[in-house]
Amino acid sequence: MSMSLPKIEPYALPGAGELPASRVDWRLEADRSALLVHDMQRYFMRPYTGAPIPEMTANIAALAAACRQRGVPVFYTAQPATPPPGERGLQADFWGQGMRAHVDDDPHVADIVGELTPADGDTVLTKWRYSAFQRSDFAERLAAAGRDQLMITGVYAHIGCQATAQEAFMRDVRPFLVADALADFSRDRHDQACAYVAGCCGAVVGTATARAALAAPVTAAAL
């Protein structure tokens, strides 16, 4: 069994008419939300040969810009290229050395891609396991900012993004998976992640819907 990331063939991102119906009718609100840019590091982009990365990256960048303009917190996860010995735990059984095996040929393998460079005021969380909440103070930071909604973007949809959505739900933080601001090993995997979240632990929206929510005026009830 290969422990390396698979080569990922191009595929089209899901459109607005292709999103699964959620079991909940949650409404995304700027004053309650935060944005997570999940694992958008050079290493995780290596397997892609083109689509959907340019479109997905542009959608994340647009969401991040809208969040910063509105004062919505922006968080990133980034896994360390050379974690301490033993720190990878069971992930090593599934994925081997991960980034460590590529540091010599690409010293910047752990960098967040240039199009999504964090801005001043953004928070970069060190990522240790699939979920962004594991071994981090992410939950505490969200609570301190008064945020109980989380827009999730990045890679890979059926692994870390889905795991983060599940854990957000279990912490009473409403996850919103932004379907066209995600990427995965294939369109089937992508769709499976969206369907799982929509049916079990969150809402699935498109970038246009999320941006419209960020631009909407704060309602009187929210003041």
C-alpha positions as CSV (number, residue, x, y, z in Angstrom):
1,M,0.0,0.0,0.0
2,S,1.4,3.4,-1.0
3,M,1.6,6.0,1.8
4,S,2.1,8.9,-0.6
5,L,-0.6,11.3,-1.7
6,P,-2.3,10.2,-4.9
7,K,-2.0,12.0,-8.2
8,I,-5.2,13.9,-8.5
9,E,-6.9,14.3,-11.9
10,P,-8.7,17.5,-12.8
11,Y,-12.4,17.8,-12.0
12,A,-15.1,20.5,-11.9
13,L,-16.2,22.0,-8.6
14,P,-19.8,21.5,-7.7
15,G,-22.1,24.3,-8.8
16,A,-24.9,26.0,-6.9
17,G,-27.5,23.6,-8.3
18,E,-25.4,20.5,-7.3
19,L,-25.1,21.0,-3.5
20,P,-26.8,18.5,-1.2
21,A,-29.7,19.8,0.9
22,S,-28.9,20.2,4.5
23,R,-31.0,18.9,7.3
24,V,-30.8,22.3,9.0
25,D,-31.8,25.7,7.9
26,W,-29.0,27.6,9.5
27,R,-28.3,31.1,8.2
28,L,-24.7,32.3,8.0
29,E,-24.2,35.6,9.8
30,A,-21.1,37.7,9.6
31,D,-21.1,38.7,13.3
32,R,-21.2,35.1,14.4
33,S,-18.8,33.5,11.9
34,A,-15.2,32.8,11.4
35,L,-13.3,31.5,8.3
36,L,-11.0,28.5,8.3
37,V,-8.5,28.0,5.5
38,H,-7.5,24.4,6.0
39,D,-4.1,23.0,5.0
40,M,-3.6,25.1,1.9
41,Q,0.2,24.3,1.9
42,R,2.4,23.7,-1.0
43,Y,2.8,20.0,-0.1
44,F,-1.0,19.3,-0.3
45,M,-1.2,21.1,-3.7
46,R,1.6,18.9,-5.2
47,P,-0.8,16.1,-6.4
48,Y,-3.0,18.4,-8.5
49,T,-2.4,18.9,-12.2
50,G,-4.8,21.8,-12.6
51,A,-8.5,22.1,-11.9
52,P,-10.1,22.7,-9.4
53,I,-7.2,24.4,-7.7
54,P,-7.2,27.8,-9.5
55,E,-10.9,28.3,-9.0
56,M,-11.0,26.9,-5.5
57,T,-8.0,29.1,-4.5
58,A,-9.6,32.2,-6.0
59,N,-12.9,31.5,-4.1
60,I,-11.0,31.2,-0.8
61,A,-9.1,34.4,-1.5
62,A,-12.3,36.2,-2.2
63,L,-13.9,34.9,1.1
64,A,-10.8,35.8,3.1
65,A,-10.8,39.4,1.7
66,A,-14.5,39.8,2.4
67,C,-14.0,38.5,6.0
68,R,-11.1,40.9,6.7
69,Q,-13.2,43.8,5.4
70,R,-16.1,42.9,7.6
71,G,-14.0,42.1,10.7
72,V,-14.6,38.4,10.6
73,P,-11.7,36.4,12.0
74,V,-9.6,34.4,9.5
75,F,-7.8,31.2,10.7
76,Y,-5.4,29.0,8.9
77,T,-4.1,25.5,9.7
78,A,-0.6,24.6,8.7
79,Q,1.2,21.3,9.5
80,P,4.9,21.5,10.4
81,A,7.3,20.1,7.8
82,T,9.5,18.4,10.4
83,P,7.4,17.6,13.5
84,P,9.2,16.2,16.6
85,P,9.9,12.5,16.5
86,G,6.8,10.5,17.2
87,E,4.5,13.5,16.9
88,R,2.8,12.2,13.8
89,G,1.3,9.3,15.7
90,L,-1.1,7.1,13.8
91,Q,-1.0,9.4,10.8
92,A,2.4,8.0,10.0
93,D,0.8,4.6,9.5
94,F,-1.5,6.0,6.8
95,W,0.7,8.7,5.2
96,G,4.3,7.9,6.1
97,Q,6.7,10.8,6.6
98,G,4.4,13.3,4.9
99,M,6.1,16.6,4.2
100,R,9.4,15.5,5.9
101,A,10.2,13.3,2.9
102,H,10.1,16.3,0.6
103,V,11.9,19.0,2.6
104,D,15.2,18.4,0.8
105,D,13.8,19.0,-2.7
106,D,11.5,21.8,-1.6
107,P,12.5,23.8,1.5
108,H,9.2,25.7,1.3
109,V,7.0,22.6,1.2
110,A,5.1,23.6,4.3
111,D,4.4,27.2,3.2
112,I,0.8,28.3,2.6
113,V,0.4,28.9,-1.1
114,G,1.2,32.5,-2.2
115,E,-2.3,33.4,-3.3
116,L,-3.5,32.8,0.2
117,T,-0.7,34.3,2.3
118,P,-2.1,35.1,5.7
119,A,-2.6,38.8,6.4
120,D,-1.7,40.8,9.5
121,G,-4.4,39.9,12.1
122,D,-5.0,36.4,10.7
123,T,-4.3,33.4,13.0
124,V,-2.2,30.4,11.8
125,L,-2.8,27.3,13.9
126,T,-0.3,24.5,14.0
127,K,-2.0,21.4,12.8
128,W,-1.3,18.0,14.4
129,R,-4.2,15.8,13.4
130,Y,-7.0,15.8,10.9
131,S,-9.3,18.1,12.8
132,A,-8.2,21.7,13.3
133,F,-9.4,21.5,16.9
134,Q,-7.1,18.8,18.0
135,R,-4.1,19.9,20.2
136,S,-4.8,23.5,19.5
137,D,-6.6,26.4,21.2
138,F,-8.9,26.9,18.2
139,A,-12.1,26.4,20.2
140,E,-11.0,28.8,22.9
141,R,-10.1,31.4,20.2
142,L,-13.5,31.1,18.6
143,A,-15.3,31.5,21.9
144,A,-13.2,34.5,22.9
145,A,-14.2,36.2,19.6
146,G,-17.9,35.3,20.2
147,R,-18.0,33.1,17.1
148,D,-20.3,30.0,16.9
149,Q,-20.3,29.6,13.1
150,L,-17.4,28.3,11.1
151,M,-16.9,28.5,7.3
152,I,-14.6,25.7,6.3
153,T,-12.5,25.8,3.1
154,G,-9.3,24.1,1.8
155,V,-8.2,20.5,1.5
156,Y,-8.9,17.7,1.7
157,A,-12.7,17.8,1.9
158,H,-13.2,14.2,3.0
159,I,-10.3,14.1,5.5
160,G,-9.4,17.2,7.5
161,C,-12.3,19.4,6.4
162,Q,-14.9,16.8,7.2
163,A,-13.2,15.9,10.5
164,T,-13.1,19.6,11.5
165,A,-16.8,20.0,10.6
166,Q,-17.7,17.0,12.8
167,E,-15.7,18.3,15.7
168,A,-17.1,21.8,15.4
169,F,-20.6,20.3,15.5
170,M,-19.7,18.4,18.6
171,R,-18.5,21.6,20.2
172,D,-21.8,23.4,19.3
173,V,-20.1,25.5,16.6
174,R,-22.1,25.5,13.5
175,P,-20.0,24.4,10.5
176,F,-20.6,25.7,7.0
177,L,-18.7,23.7,4.4
178,V,-18.1,26.0,1.4
179,A,-18.4,23.5,-1.4
180,D,-16.6,25.4,-4.2
181,A,-13.8,26.5,-1.9
182,L,-12.7,22.9,-1.2
183,A,-10.8,20.3,-3.1
184,D,-10.3,16.6,-2.7
185,F,-8.8,13.5,-4.2
186,S,-11.7,13.3,-6.7
187,R,-15.1,14.7,-7.4
188,D,-16.7,11.6,-5.9
189,R,-14.8,12.1,-2.6
190,H,-15.6,15.8,-2.7
191,D,-19.3,15.1,-3.1
192,Q,-19.3,12.4,-0.4
193,A,-17.8,14.9,2.1
194,C,-20.4,17.5,1.3
195,A,-23.2,14.9,1.5
196,Y,-22.0,13.7,4.9
197,V,-21.8,17.1,6.4
198,A,-25.1,18.2,5.0
199,G,-26.8,15.1,6.5
200,C,-25.0,14.8,9.8
201,C,-23.3,17.8,11.2
202,G,-23.6,21.1,9.2
203,A,-24.7,23.1,6.3
204,V,-23.2,23.2,2.8
205,V,-23.1,26.5,0.9
206,G,-21.4,28.0,-2.1
207,T,-18.9,30.9,-2.2
208,A,-21.5,33.3,-3.6
209,T,-23.9,32.5,-0.7
210,A,-21.2,33.0,1.9
211,R,-20.0,36.2,0.4
212,A,-23.6,37.5,0.3
213,A,-24.0,36.7,4.0
214,L,-20.7,38.5,4.8
215,A,-22.0,41.6,2.9
216,A,-25.4,41.6,4.5
217,P,-26.1,44.3,7.1
218,V,-26.3,43.3,10.8
219,T,-29.9,42.7,11.8
220,A,-31.5,44.5,14.7
221,A,-31.9,41.2,16.5
222,A,-28.1,40.7,16.3
223,L,-27.3,44.0,17.9
